């Protein structure tokens, strides 16, 4: 009888161990599905005009092939009504301090550029994040992480430089290079130094960006400065800047977690994307402008991120420019 009980207990322990190991393995290697939906209503106060828009309908699948190799595939079914393939990469992370990513991905440049839509503080990105960068490309990125003494993250990569949808060209001297150094000198403070060199057609442009943010209790303050040069004075250097602040009011009600009040100022000078006109001249693809944005965000309680963003944007152009962009924006954001 004792032998029977001992054998039974041993079998149960063995099956329990195997089941536990299989459960852990299944959890580690099971794909994870995520998504972000942003739906908005805009009212243009200058034109007395309205529109509804699905800004994003992103879905992604990510997971692990092994303890050191992971993957991600993400597409947007409605980026302002257009279907786009976004991320599609494999990442190796053999150690805690090093990773290597190969495929279609965000270029490591500018804090506002690399934020996902559900991480934004405003309904619309800054000029730096949208008009001046908005960088996603196909290539390879090396990342180094240090968590001791002065923590930092260093990312460096090489990319086609043609964007997402032109991957057939053989590259010579027109390859794109980017690097990003993030420093964390104190808790809740980040400084970033960014560099990107890109040659989309006949001229090579160099982009520089310095950013910082700090959190003090319920207050978030952030700023970035952008500078882009063109060779042989073919186009005047492009500059961009933004600064914003936000204050969280904790509510902690059953359906409402917090209310965040926000204000932002951003500006940009005239920008050229690197493509010449038929006569060989380089003209502005984006006009110089500045903007003041005020906003309030209602963050609903979990299980999913669910924000309601109310923003008003006031634009300022040079005298004689008739672009009327002042608008009220109401946006719903769900992240699951």
Helices and strands as residue ranges (DSSP letters): H 2-29, E 32-44, E 49-66, E 69-79, E 82-95, E 98-106, H 111-114, G 117-119, H 127-127, I 128-133, E 136-146, E 151-159, E 176-186, E 189-198, E 205-216, E 219-229, G 231-233, E 238-250, E 256-268, E 289-300, E 305-317, E 327-335
